[in-house]
Amino acid sequence: MANAEKSEEIQGGRGRIDGFEAARAAVLPELLAIAPFDGWTGGSLERAASDAGVDSSAVKAAFPGGIADAFRYWSDQLDGEM
């Protein structure tokens, strides 16, 4: 499956039940602490996962489109708070 297709799967991810919500929720705060300094990059996502104690394979499954899916997940979380 192409990354664009995988990214579409996560769009509107609020309430999505796929077994990786805990990984997303753990990684996001770490990523938000890193991104202002290191940018929204794949390396930042990997570091955030490590800092959160989340296995890299779980992060790849949680964010199949990489940093774009992480950013989209954050946006979905903010939308849900409105």
Secondary structure, DSSP 8 states (H G I E B T S, - for coil): --HHHHHHHHTT-TT--SS-HHHHHHHHHHHHHHHHHH-S-HHHHHHHHHHHT--HHHHHHHSTTTHHHHHHHHHHHHHHH-
